Amino acid sequence: MKKVYEKNGYTIYEYNHTVFKPFHVNMEPLTWKRRIRLLMAITSGFKVYYLVDGENYAGYCLVQNGKDKRYKFATQNDILVGPYFVSEKYRGKKLSIFLLDFILKKSDIDFENAYDYIGKDNTPSIKASEAVGFEFYSDARLSKYMRTISLCSDDQGEYAIYRYREDPK
């Protein structure tokens, strides 16, 4: 792990996964859905950013390259952020916003668009994404077997896609 940022007593570390160890620290139970998602993400590449408070892991965010064929709306110039997670003990301190803000605005990640797909009922994640500049882009559906995410024109998708566009410099 490499230390990449420090502010207000929190440190962000970048972790490059291996096939056998997708996470440096498992902060939440890995469901079968999450395991499959990670295995599929390995082919396009991803990094995990950990938020650490002293010796305690407070949260993480996975950042994936948009070239993954599962995401029908993204290109190889884009990134996907998430899932991101903050431990229960650290919730309510806007740490998701802190972590997302670092990834989008202060890291050395080069991207055209950043996407975040969020379950429509996940209000805290929606609020965190909007707070750093993500805007609603489209509803989306997850296919049953291939786990691809496709945009849909109606509001019947189980996910909301949010997009962040980097400010031109």
C-alpha positions, -999 to +999 in steps of 0.1 A: +000+000+000+011+035-008+003+066+011-012+091-013-029+119+008-033+131+043-056+157+058-074+164+091-059+133+108-070+110+080-047+092+056-056+078+022-037+048+009-037+033-026-038-005-028-032-024-060-050-057-058-039-092-067-060-120-080-058-137-047-062-106-025-086-081-040-087-061-008-059-054+017-085-053+045-120-067+042-141-041+059-175-056+052-187-091+043-180-100+007-212-113-008-212-135-038-224-106-059-194-085-047-170-114-053-183-119-088-180-081-095-144-080-082-134-111-103-149-094-134-132-061-126-098-077-125-097-079-163-101-042-167-081-032-136-090-015-104-075+001-074-088+004-038-083+035-018-084+031+019-093+059+044-073+054+076-077+071+110-045+065+128-044+027+130-081+022+122-095+016+087-124+040+084-135+032+048-126+024+013-135+031-023-129+009-053-120+027-086-123+008-118-114+015-154-144+021-176-132-003-203-149-032-185-175-045-209-201-049-181-206-011-182-224-004-215-223+034-209-186+039-201-154+041-223-118+033-216-113+070-209-138+068-180-137+055-145-163+039-122-162+047-085-177+023-060-185+005-042-174+027-014-179+020+023-175+037+056-174+018+089-204+023+111-183+039+138-172+066+113-206+073+096-221+108+098-187+125+094-190+130+057-160+107+051-175+093+019-175+128+005-138+133+017-128+101+000-147+108-033-134+143-034-099+131-032-104+105-059-121+129-083-102+162-076-069+155-059-056+121-071-035+115-102-063+094-119-068+106-154-104+103-167-129+119-190-160+110-170-165+093-136-196+072-131-211+058-100-240+034-100-261+034-069-291+014-058-320+038-060-328+032-023-292+040-011-299+076-001-266+082+018-245+072-012-267+093-035-262+124-012-224+118-010-221+115-048-241+147-054-221+166-027-189+161-048-204+170-081-219+139-095-252+145-114-280+121-122-273+106-156-298+077-162-316+048-147-300+014-153-307-023-151-284-051-142-287-082-164-293-114-146-264-137-158-237-115-173-241-088-146-239-060-173-253-027-165-273-010-192-290+024-193-328+024-196-350+052-207-378+046-182-376+048-144-379+011-140-342+004-134-330-007-100-300+016-102-293+052-107-262+062-127-245+094-117-218+111-138-190+134-128-173+154-155-139+168-147-137+206-150-116+216-180-082+230-169 
